[in-house]
Amino acid sequence: MGQGDPVRGVVDVEQDPDARRLARVMHAAFFALLGASLARFLLRHPWLDLGPWVVALSVTLAVLYVLPVPRRMAWLCTVVAVWMVLVVLAPSFAWCAVPLFYTGLRTLRPRAALVLVALLTVFVVAAQLQLADGALDPNLLVAPPAVAAVATAVFVHSRRQAERLAATERREGTLAERQRLSMEIHDSLAQGLSSQRMLLQAAERTWDTDPAAARRHVRTAASIAEHSLAEARRFVHDLAPADLAGGGGLEQALRALAARESADLPVGFRVDGPPVGLPDRVGAALLRIAQGALANVREHADATSAALTLTYLDDQVVLDVADDGRGFDPRAVPPSGSRGHGLPAVRARAEQLGGALTVESAPGEGTVLSVSIPLEPPR
């Protein structure tokens, strides 16, 4: 029980909302049953020698139930012991066992909890028989075990529901993380390796006819390999883009990306609007999108130039990647290939941040890829 939770009892409430509601109901039931049992005792019995003891033990039990709990087992044993003494003095307090069933189930391991529930049930039956002055009533033998069974079943069902919910959330989180990691690898390491392969193939083709061009391709491939190595190290360290590690922000990272890509394809870069600070995940996503989009331009567009434009608006930031290549029909489904992600990866990144992807293209007219991300998180 936390210090600021006076009716929590002994065990932290599960994160599942249904479990929290059930805990509140059980705590309220405990105090309601305790108060009703005390009122019944005071109404049915004159204020004799037992009266002060029953009142004192009732108050003690209530105080124990709301005290902070440094040691759970000691707390539970004390609560059960005080309750048993109360039941011996006034058997009507036996029905307070129902919320105690729940508390024991939450506090102990399953087998120990079931043993405690069974012992409390036997004690309740004995108390009820004492209250009936020895008259044998089948209801007194059947009702307490039935109530105990129902309370146990409700608790077990609630716990299983919470466990299933937690397992589902973990599974969804794992799948989302896998998708994110696959996109990170695709947009950084895979793109770098693809660029190196193309440059080395170009160098091999021109090695004999144009040694200067071949050497230029090799130097560019080496530069990309160096950058990819930095990406790999950063990826292992904290999965943040290497270009953002220097602290210069997204503008500097995009400018460096455009400069590197310009060694093979002229890429311009422009910033429109007054820059604002972006969350790290937004900057990383836009940089990855730019890397992937320029890789698509280089490999598929047959373009002579490309441009990156970062625009800051009042309520969103927009990244445009334009090229003057062959273009395509955005409505057509691209054939699946070895690249794997492409536009679906860009769209997924944008949607994860509450943004959207727009593609304007036509055969022979180039392509403009536009990604908009809201500056405020979606509500």
Secondary structure in CASP SS format (residue, H / E / C, confidence):
PFRMAT SS
TARGET T0000
AUTHOR 0000-0000-0000
METHOD secondary structure of the structure
MODEL  1
M C 1.00
G C 1.00
Q C 1.00
G C 1.00
D C 1.00
P C 1.00
V C 1.00
R C 1.00
G C 1.00
V C 1.00
V C 1.00
D C 1.00
V C 1.00
E C 1.00
Q C 1.00
D C 1.00
P H 1.00
D H 1.00
A H 1.00
R H 1.00
R H 1.00
L H 1.00
A H 1.00
R H 1.00
V H 1.00
M H 1.00
H H 1.00
A H 1.00
A H 1.00
F H 1.00
F H 1.00
A H 1.00
L H 1.00
L H 1.00
G H 1.00
A H 1.00
S H 1.00
L H 1.00
A H 1.00
R H 1.00
F H 1.00
L H 1.00
L H 1.00
R H 1.00
H C 1.00
P C 1.00
W C 1.00
L C 1.00
D C 1.00
L H 1.00
G H 1.00
P H 1.00
W H 1.00
V H 1.00
V H 1.00
A H 1.00
L H 1.00
S H 1.00
V H 1.00
T H 1.00
L H 1.00
A H 1.00
V H 1.00
L H 1.00
Y H 1.00
V H 1.00
L C 1.00
P C 1.00
V C 1.00
P C 1.00
R C 1.00
R H 1.00
M H 1.00
A H 1.00
W H 1.00
L H 1.00
C H 1.00
T H 1.00
V H 1.00
V H 1.00
A H 1.00
V H 1.00
W H 1.00
M H 1.00
V H 1.00
L H 1.00
V H 1.00
V H 1.00
L H 1.00
A C 1.00
P H 1.00
S H 1.00
F H 1.00
A H 1.00
W H 1.00
C H 1.00
A H 1.00
V H 1.00
P H 1.00
L H 1.00
F H 1.00
Y H 1.00
T H 1.00
G H 1.00
L H 1.00
R H 1.00
T H 1.00
L C 1.00
R C 1.00
P H 1.00
R H 1.00
A H 1.00
A H 1.00
L H 1.00
V H 1.00
L H 1.00
V H 1.00
A H 1.00
L H 1.00
L H 1.00
T H 1.00
V H 1.00
F H 1.00
V H 1.00
V H 1.00
A H 1.00
A H 1.00
Q H 1.00
L H 1.00
Q H 1.00
L H 1.00
A C 1.00
D C 1.00
G C 1.00
A C 1.00
L C 1.00
D C 1.00
P H 1.00
N H 1.00
L H 1.00
L H 1.00
V H 1.00
A H 1.00
P H 1.00
P H 1.00
A H 1.00
V H 1.00
A H 1.00
A H 1.00
V H 1.00
A H 1.00
T H 1.00
A H 1.00
V H 1.00
F H 1.00
V H 1.00
H H 1.00
S H 1.00
R H 1.00
R H 1.00
Q H 1.00
A H 1.00
E H 1.00
R H 1.00
L H 1.00
A H 1.00
A H 1.00
T H 1.00
E H 1.00
R H 1.00
R H 1.00
E H 1.00
G H 1.00
T H 1.00
L H 1.00
A H 1.00
E H 1.00
R H 1.00
Q H 1.00
R H 1.00
L H 1.00
S H 1.00
M H 1.00
E H 1.00
I H 1.00
H H 1.00
D H 1.00
S H 1.00
L H 1.00
A H 1.00
Q H 1.00
G H 1.00
L H 1.00
S H 1.00
S H 1.00
Q H 1.00
R H 1.00
M H 1.00
L H 1.00
L H 1.00
Q H 1.00
A H 1.00
A H 1.00
E H 1.00
R H 1.00
T H 1.00
W C 1.00
D C 1.00
T C 1.00
D C 1.00
P H 1.00
A H 1.00
A H 1.00
A H 1.00
R H 1.00
R H 1.00
H H 1.00
V H 1.00
R H 1.00
T H 1.00
A H 1.00
A H 1.00
S H 1.00
I H 1.00
A H 1.00
E H 1.00
H H 1.00
S H 1.00
L H 1.00
A H 1.00
E H 1.00
A H 1.00
R H 1.00
R H 1.00
F H 1.00
V H 1.00
H H 1.00
D C 1.00
L C 1.00
A C 1.00
P C 1.00
A H 1.00
D H 1.00
L H 1.00
A C 1.00
G C 1.00
G C 1.00
G C 1.00
G H 1.00
L H 1.00
E H 1.00
Q H 1.00
A H 1.00
L H 1.00
R H 1.00
A H 1.00
L H 1.00
A H 1.00
A H 1.00
R H 1.00
E H 1.00
S C 1.00
A C 1.00
D C 1.00
L C 1.00
P C 1.00
V E 1.00
G E 1.00
F E 1.00
R E 1.00
V E 1.00
D E 1.00
G C 1.00
P C 1.00
P C 1.00
V C 1.00
G C 1.00
L C 1.00
P C 1.00
D H 1.00
R H 1.00
V H 1.00
G H 1.00
A H 1.00
A H 1.00
L H 1.00
L H 1.00
R H 1.00
I H 1.00
A H 1.00
Q H 1.00
G H 1.00
A H 1.00
L H 1.00
A H 1.00
N H 1.00
V H 1.00
R H 1.00
E H 1.00
H H 1.00
A H 1.00
D C 1.00
A C 1.00
T C 1.00
S C 1.00
A E 1.00
A E 1.00
L E 1.00
T E 1.00
L E 1.00
T E 1.00
Y E 1.00
L C 1.00
D C 1.00
D C 1.00
Q E 1.00
V E 1.00
V E 1.00
L E 1.00
D E 1.00
V E 1.00
A E 1.00
D E 1.00
D C 1.00
G C 1.00
R C 1.00
G C 1.00
F C 1.00
D C 1.00
P C 1.00
R C 1.00
A C 1.00
V C 1.00
P C 1.00
P C 1.00
S C 1.00
G C 1.00
S C 1.00
R C 1.00
G C 1.00
H C 1.00
G C 1.00
L H 1.00
P H 1.00
A H 1.00
V H 1.00
R H 1.00
A H 1.00
R H 1.00
A H 1.00
E H 1.00
Q H 1.00
L C 1.00
G C 1.00
G C 1.00
A E 1.00
L E 1.00
T E 1.00
V E 1.00
E E 1.00
S E 1.00
A C 1.00
P C 1.00
G C 1.00
E C 1.00
G C 1.00
T E 1.00
V E 1.00
L E 1.00
S E 1.00
V E 1.00
S E 1.00
I E 1.00
P E 1.00
L C 1.00
E C 1.00
P C 1.00
P C 1.00
R C 1.00
END
